[in-house]
Every structure is written in C-alpha cells, then in structure tokens.
Amino acid sequence: MSFFGSKSDKPTCGVAWNNGKAQVLCLAADYSVIAYGEAILEPGTVVNSCIADAPKLAGKIAEAMKNATPSPIDPKNIRCVSCIPDNCSYIV
C-alpha cells in the first residue's frame, strides 16, 4: 500500500480548482512529476470554490491536461486520486 492507495502502473493525477484556474499534476510511481498543467477559468465557472458550471470546468480541466508540460496528460492512461477545490485541501 502506498500513500496514494494500491500500487498502479498508471501515473497518478491530482486535479484542483479555485475561483481562477484549474490545475492538474501527474506523478510517476516514484512520485516524480511527469507533467503539470493549468487553465484559466472563465468568470462564473467556479464561485467561492463551488462549481457553478460543470461543463465549463470539465472543459478547462481537459484543456489543462492537453496543454500540460512537458507533455500532455492522457486521461485514459492515469488514475485520478484527488479532485477537490484547492481551498479544501489544506490542513488547518
């Protein structure tokens, strides 16, 4: 058992969003960063970290994955372990 659950051959991808952008981060099994991407959200897509327009947010997450560097993230070849608004991901 690893920090992210059971061992997988697929890269692990996390997704976060806030009022201004969607971000994706893809990690290899050794936790090295494979790719990172972000996309600016249109006003009204997310309001106070609540999804107001799910189709627009989904499109921006797809855009962030497509434009990730150093290479695009293939959504069919990953496992997503977190998909939360970033203001809910902090431990206080």
Secondary structure, DSSP 8 states (H G I E B T S, - for coil): -BTTBS--SS-EEEEEE-SSEEEEEEE-TTS-EEEEEEEE--TTSEETTEES-HHHHHHHHHHHHHT-BSS---GGG-EEEEEEEGGGS---
